Amino acid sequence: MSPDPVARPDLVVVGGGVTGLASAWEALRLDRTVTVLEAGERTGGKLVTSDLVVDGSVLRIDEGADAFLARVPDAVGLCTELGLDDELVSPATGRAHVWHDGALRPLPDHHVLGVPLDAEDAAATGLLSTEAVEMVRTEPDRPAPATVDDVSVAGFVSGRVGREVVDRLVGPLVGGISAGDVDRLSLSAVTPQLAEAARRGGSLLDALRDQRAAVDVDAPVFRTLRGGTARLVDALTDRLLRSGAQVVTSAPATEVVVHGDDGVTVHGDLGSVRASAAVLATPAATAAELLRTASPDAAAELRSIPTTSVVLVTFVHDRDDVPGPLDGSGFLVPRDAGLFLTAASWGSSKWTHWDDGRHVVLRVSAGHHGDTRVDDLDDEQVVGLLREDLRTTMGILAEPRAVRVSRWTDAFPQYEVGHLDKLDRIDAALRRDAPAVRLAGMSYRGIGIPAGIRSGRQAARELLTPR
């Protein structure tokens, strides 16, 4: 299917992942016409859910993100708008572990992004030395001035509670979410909760305790849909089509041309779309190529946003072949542990709809900023290294019943120190060169499904709401 050469929609959206689809949904809610151009054969982008058949059981398992934050409203709210409330489920367990000193040890019960809020709680995990626990205990007695400039996550946290907390708690957790290096990641862009505490000054732990007191700690942190995260994009695509939106797949865009105050044209392999405005819901590198002529300054800044690759391997084992109770959601691995594996999710413990009573589902990740082995190794080599690490960490010796390798190449943008300033420069260049164009997606102001939905909808509102 090609774009309608006659129609001139109010909005053209480049990119049919959850961000682009959310942008199109917002356009329809504003009673505007919209065309979505997706380069791939399907909508949904990184939200992929597929079947694994094992011993007659069909397990529908996510290949990318398997959940979304519930304490921010965007993803849950969109599910409600689409009538998917009855399909929402919460994890059966939230307790995570860290591999340290030859054993899996629990994260502290009370922490914010890995920063422990209670010294005794932290000590009980066995993750920290006596000296590190003492740094946590005495942190409120060492007030600090407010941090104004952007700094690295590691630089700020280590200055308050020491390097061990960074390496064994914050790094595996925060770095794992973005496949990044907390010595390079921006405090302001990656950890706004910590940045808020830094701007306040005084005690970091006191500020984080105040934040935590304002949150309903009994409410689920994560939710998902029983059919997988792809259920959200499939339902959204269906509603868009039934509501009159044009959604065109296998339609790569090649360039954005700006017509002054008279809209934009998006050229592509299947033809061109002229519209009043455009949302580029693509990775930064793709947006840079589209804007190379329309806004060279924005394009140059977009090219400078680094990315990293991750591989996620799903292993399905017979239950009797996996030692231990698997009483948690999985475990994280610090960078200095000497393993290829960076995280393992005990999927069938975490999600009851993945548990068929006979098998254990593990989703195991590798790859982070500074470690390019996932790009250089073939699937067989990746699986072999991860099986060695699972033997080391979990004692799994048996052959898996099923294996699936999902590669996410250059899929994780790195919000390094100064990232928000870079985005301000990009926005200024677009306001000058292409005022009818907005950027949206995980390359910019938040990683994860809710952040993508929020940025897509906000971009559409900014372009289509009369000022």
HUFEN-V538167 format. One line per field, one symbol per residue. phi: phi as a letter, one per 20 degrees, with the letter a starting at -180 (. if undefined). burial: + if it has 24 or more other ideal C-beta (glycine too) atoms within 12 Angstrom, else -. A space follows every 10 residues. Layout:
phi = ???
burial = ???
This chain:
phi = .dfffefcff cddeodffff fffffffffe mdebcdddfe fceoleeccb eddclnedde cfecgdacfe edefffffgf femdgfefcd ffbcfdccfb lmbecffgfd bclnffebff gffffmecfg fffffffegf ecfcffeeff cfgffffffe cnfffffdcf ggfffffdld dffdffgfee cgffffffff mmefffffff fffedffeff fccbdgenff gfffffgfff ffeofecdel cfedaddddl ednccdebfe pccebfbbde ecggffffff egefbgffff fffeefcbdc dcdedddfgf edfnelereq bdcffeemdf fdacdegfef cffeeendcd dddddbobgn cegffeeeff ffffffffff ffedmedfff fbccdddcel edfdeegngf ffffffffff gfebfeccdb pffdcqepff ffffffffff ffedege
burial = --++---+++ ++++++++++ ++++++++-- -+++++++++ --+++++++- -+-+----++ ++++++++++ ++-++++++- ++-+---+++ +-++++++++ ---+++++-+ +++++++++- +++-++++-- -++-+++-+- ---+--+--+ ++++++++++ ++++++++++ ++++++++++ ++++++++++ +++++-++-- --+++++++- ++-------- ++++++++++ +++++++-++ +---+++++- ++++++++-- --++++++-+ ++++++++++ ++++++++++ +--++-+++- ++++++++++ +++++++++- -+---+-+++ +++++-+-++ ++++++++++ +-++++--++ +++++++++- +--+------ -++-+++-++ -+++-+---+ ++++++++-+ ++++++++++ -++--++-++ --++++++++ ++++++++++ ++++++++++ ++++---
